[in-house]
Amino acid sequence: MKQILLIVMLAVLMLAAGPAFAGDQNGIAIVKKTKGRVTVKRHDQVLPVQTHDNLQAGDILITGLQSQVGIIFADGSVLFLEENSFLRIKEFVFKPLEDNFKFKLYMKKGTALFESGKIGKLAPKSFEFEIPKGTIGIRGTKFLVEVK
């Protein structure tokens, strides 16, 4: 049942992906949905996360109990984090005109549903999803991962 709910949430986020970055040149991702207590650790600050907030490379997303966040990256990748998750956006570069791509995430704990966007299609070897005991290589796909 939890997997079905996550898949539905991913579908909703994908439908909203189109205009995610209209007029925004600074962020690498935009928050499309939040529920409960979601924070971002940026440098030495911990800030509350709200819908329409921009995210940056280096940000650490933390979801509390009964909390969720849905994010759309500039390349169209979609990430949905469930409660009690800890995920760091280590690197994100999406410059198709320069043929420059890099996407690296590290998930310390929690549950994530992910669907890759343009980077996964144009430069699949440039994407890494790290977990404490390994790395998931993404080649233009969807996946659900749970780290305890």
Contacts in CASP RR format, 6 or more apart in sequence:
PFRMAT RR
TARGET T0000
AUTHOR 0000-0000-0000
METHOD contacts of the structure
MODEL  1
MKQILLIVMLAVLMLAAGPAFAGDQNGIAIVKKTKGRVTVKRHDQVLPVQ
THDNLQAGDILITGLQSQVGIIFADGSVLFLEENSFLRIKEFVFKPLEDN
FKFKLYMKKGTALFESGKIGKLAPKSFEFEIPKGTIGIRGTKFLVEVK
2 82 0 8 1.000
2 111 0 8 1.000
3 144 0 8 1.000
6 80 0 8 1.000
6 82 0 8 1.000
6 111 0 8 1.000
6 113 0 8 1.000
6 144 0 8 1.000
7 113 0 8 1.000
9 33 0 8 1.000
9 68 0 8 1.000
9 70 0 8 1.000
9 80 0 8 1.000
9 113 0 8 1.000
10 78 0 8 1.000
10 80 0 8 1.000
10 113 0 8 1.000
10 115 0 8 1.000
10 142 0 8 1.000
12 33 0 8 1.000
13 32 0 8 1.000
13 33 0 8 1.000
13 70 0 8 1.000
13 71 0 8 1.000
13 72 0 8 1.000
13 78 0 8 1.000
13 80 0 8 1.000
14 78 0 8 1.000
14 115 0 8 1.000
16 32 0 8 1.000
16 72 0 8 1.000
17 32 0 8 1.000
17 72 0 8 1.000
17 76 0 8 1.000
17 78 0 8 1.000
18 76 0 8 1.000
20 30 0 8 1.000
20 32 0 8 1.000
20 72 0 8 1.000
20 74 0 8 1.000
20 76 0 8 1.000
21 27 0 8 1.000
21 30 0 8 1.000
21 74 0 8 1.000
24 30 0 8 1.000
24 54 0 8 1.000
26 54 0 8 1.000
26 56 0 8 1.000
27 54 0 8 1.000
27 55 0 8 1.000
27 56 0 8 1.000
27 74 0 8 1.000
28 54 0 8 1.000
28 55 0 8 1.000
28 56 0 8 1.000
28 57 0 8 1.000
28 73 0 8 1.000
28 74 0 8 1.000
28 89 0 8 1.000
28 92 0 8 1.000
28 94 0 8 1.000
29 54 0 8 1.000
29 55 0 8 1.000
29 71 0 8 1.000
29 72 0 8 1.000
29 73 0 8 1.000
29 74 0 8 1.000
29 79 0 8 1.000
29 89 0 8 1.000
29 92 0 8 1.000
30 52 0 8 1.000
30 53 0 8 1.000
30 54 0 8 1.000
30 55 0 8 1.000
30 71 0 8 1.000
30 72 0 8 1.000
31 38 0 8 1.000
31 49 0 8 1.000
31 50 0 8 1.000
31 51 0 8 1.000
31 52 0 8 1.000
31 53 0 8 1.000
31 54 0 8 1.000
31 55 0 8 1.000
31 69 0 8 1.000
31 70 0 8 1.000
31 71 0 8 1.000
32 51 0 8 1.000
32 70 0 8 1.000
32 71 0 8 1.000
32 72 0 8 1.000
33 51 0 8 1.000
33 68 0 8 1.000
33 69 0 8 1.000
33 70 0 8 1.000
34 49 0 8 1.000
34 50 0 8 1.000
34 51 0 8 1.000
34 67 0 8 1.000
34 68 0 8 1.000
34 69 0 8 1.000
34 70 0 8 1.000
35 66 0 8 1.000
35 67 0 8 1.000
35 68 0 8 1.000
35 69 0 8 1.000
36 63 0 8 1.000
36 64 0 8 1.000
36 66 0 8 1.000
36 67 0 8 1.000
36 68 0 8 1.000
37 48 0 8 1.000
37 63 0 8 1.000
37 64 0 8 1.000
37 65 0 8 1.000
37 67 0 8 1.000
38 48 0 8 1.000
38 49 0 8 1.000
38 61 0 8 1.000
38 62 0 8 1.000
38 63 0 8 1.000
38 64 0 8 1.000
38 67 0 8 1.000
38 68 0 8 1.000
38 69 0 8 1.000
39 46 0 8 1.000
39 47 0 8 1.000
39 48 0 8 1.000
39 49 0 8 1.000
39 61 0 8 1.000
39 62 0 8 1.000
40 46 0 8 1.000
40 47 0 8 1.000
40 49 0 8 1.000
40 53 0 8 1.000
40 55 0 8 1.000
40 59 0 8 1.000
40 60 0 8 1.000
40 61 0 8 1.000
40 62 0 8 1.000
41 47 0 8 1.000
41 59 0 8 1.000
41 60 0 8 1.000
41 62 0 8 1.000
42 56 0 8 1.000
42 58 0 8 1.000
42 59 0 8 1.000
42 60 0 8 1.000
46 62 0 8 1.000
49 61 0 8 1.000
49 69 0 8 1.000
55 61 0 8 1.000
55 71 0 8 1.000
55 89 0 8 1.000
56 89 0 8 1.000
57 89 0 8 1.000
57 90 0 8 1.000
57 91 0 8 1.000
57 92 0 8 1.000
58 88 0 8 1.000
58 89 0 8 1.000
58 90 0 8 1.000
58 91 0 8 1.000
59 88 0 8 1.000
59 89 0 8 1.000
60 86 0 8 1.000
60 87 0 8 1.000
60 88 0 8 1.000
60 89 0 8 1.000
61 69 0 8 1.000
61 71 0 8 1.000
61 81 0 8 1.000
61 85 0 8 1.000
61 86 0 8 1.000
61 87 0 8 1.000
61 88 0 8 1.000
61 89 0 8 1.000
62 85 0 8 1.000
62 86 0 8 1.000
63 69 0 8 1.000
63 81 0 8 1.000
63 82 0 8 1.000
63 83 0 8 1.000
63 84 0 8 1.000
63 85 0 8 1.000
63 110 0 8 1.000
64 83 0 8 1.000
64 84 0 8 1.000
64 85 0 8 1.000
65 83 0 8 1.000
65 84 0 8 1.000
66 83 0 8 1.000
67 83 0 8 1.000
67 84 0 8 1.000
68 80 0 8 1.000
68 81 0 8 1.000
68 82 0 8 1.000
68 83 0 8 1.000
69 80 0 8 1.000
69 81 0 8 1.000
70 78 0 8 1.000
70 79 0 8 1.000
70 80 0 8 1.000
70 81 0 8 1.000
71 78 0 8 1.000
71 79 0 8 1.000
71 80 0 8 1.000
71 81 0 8 1.000
72 78 0 8 1.000
72 79 0 8 1.000
73 79 0 8 1.000
73 92 0 8 1.000
73 94 0 8 1.000
73 103 0 8 1.000
73 117 0 8 1.000
74 92 0 8 1.000
74 94 0 8 1.000
75 94 0 8 1.000
75 103 0 8 1.000
75 117 0 8 1.000
75 118 0 8 1.000
75 119 0 8 1.000
75 120 0 8 1.000
76 117 0 8 1.000
76 118 0 8 1.000
77 103 0 8 1.000
77 114 0 8 1.000
77 115 0 8 1.000
77 116 0 8 1.000
77 117 0 8 1.000
77 118 0 8 1.000
77 119 0 8 1.000
77 120 0 8 1.000
78 114 0 8 1.000
78 115 0 8 1.000
78 117 0 8 1.000
79 87 0 8 1.000
79 105 0 8 1.000
79 112 0 8 1.000
79 113 0 8 1.000
79 114 0 8 1.000
80 112 0 8 1.000
80 113 0 8 1.000
80 114 0 8 1.000
81 87 0 8 1.000
81 110 0 8 1.000
81 111 0 8 1.000
81 112 0 8 1.000
82 110 0 8 1.000
82 111 0 8 1.000
82 112 0 8 1.000
83 110 0 8 1.000
83 111 0 8 1.000
84 109 0 8 1.000
84 110 0 8 1.000
85 107 0 8 1.000
85 109 0 8 1.000
85 110 0 8 1.000
85 111 0 8 1.000
85 112 0 8 1.000
86 107 0 8 1.000
86 108 0 8 1.000
86 109 0 8 1.000
86 110 0 8 1.000
87 105 0 8 1.000
87 106 0 8 1.000
87 107 0 8 1.000
87 108 0 8 1.000
87 112 0 8 1.000
88 105 0 8 1.000
88 106 0 8 1.000
88 107 0 8 1.000
88 108 0 8 1.000
89 105 0 8 1.000
90 104 0 8 1.000
90 105 0 8 1.000
90 106 0 8 1.000
90 130 0 8 1.000
91 102 0 8 1.000
91 103 0 8 1.000
91 104 0 8 1.000
92 102 0 8 1.000
92 103 0 8 1.000
92 104 0 8 1.000
93 100 0 8 1.000
93 101 0 8 1.000
93 102 0 8 1.000
93 103 0 8 1.000
94 101 0 8 1.000
94 103 0 8 1.000
94 118 0 8 1.000
94 119 0 8 1.000
95 101 0 8 1.000
96 118 0 8 1.000
96 122 0 8 1.000
99 123 0 8 1.000
101 119 0 8 1.000
101 122 0 8 1.000
101 123 0 8 1.000
101 126 0 8 1.000
102 119 0 8 1.000
102 126 0 8 1.000
103 119 0 8 1.000
103 120 0 8 1.000
103 126 0 8 1.000
103 127 0 8 1.000
103 128 0 8 1.000
104 127 0 8 1.000
104 128 0 8 1.000
104 129 0 8 1.000
104 130 0 8 1.000
105 128 0 8 1.000
105 129 0 8 1.000
105 130 0 8 1.000
106 130 0 8 1.000
106 131 0 8 1.000
107 129 0 8 1.000
107 130 0 8 1.000
107 131 0 8 1.000
107 145 0 8 1.000
107 147 0 8 1.000
108 132 0 8 1.000
108 147 0 8 1.000
109 147 0 8 1.000
109 148 0 8 1.000
110 146 0 8 1.000
110 147 0 8 1.000
110 148 0 8 1.000
111 144 0 8 1.000
111 145 0 8 1.000
111 146 0 8 1.000
111 147 0 8 1.000
112 144 0 8 1.000
112 145 0 8 1.000
112 146 0 8 1.000
113 142 0 8 1.000
113 143 0 8 1.000
113 144 0 8 1.000
114 129 0 8 1.000
114 138 0 8 1.000
114 142 0 8 1.000
114 143 0 8 1.000
114 144 0 8 1.000
114 145 0 8 1.000
115 141 0 8 1.000
115 142 0 8 1.000
116 124 0 8 1.000
116 127 0 8 1.000
116 138 0 8 1.000
116 140 0 8 1.000
116 141 0 8 1.000
116 142 0 8 1.000
117 140 0 8 1.000
119 126 0 8 1.000
119 127 0 8 1.000
120 126 0 8 1.000
120 127 0 8 1.000
120 138 0 8 1.000
120 139 0 8 1.000
120 140 0 8 1.000
121 140 0 8 1.000
124 137 0 8 1.000
124 138 0 8 1.000
124 139 0 8 1.000
124 140 0 8 1.000
127 137 0 8 1.000
127 138 0 8 1.000
128 135 0 8 1.000
128 136 0 8 1.000
128 137 0 8 1.000
128 138 0 8 1.000
129 135 0 8 1.000
129 136 0 8 1.000
129 137 0 8 1.000
129 138 0 8 1.000
129 143 0 8 1.000
129 145 0 8 1.000
130 136 0 8 1.000
131 145 0 8 1.000
131 147 0 8 1.000
132 147 0 8 1.000
136 143 0 8 1.000
136 145 0 8 1.000
END
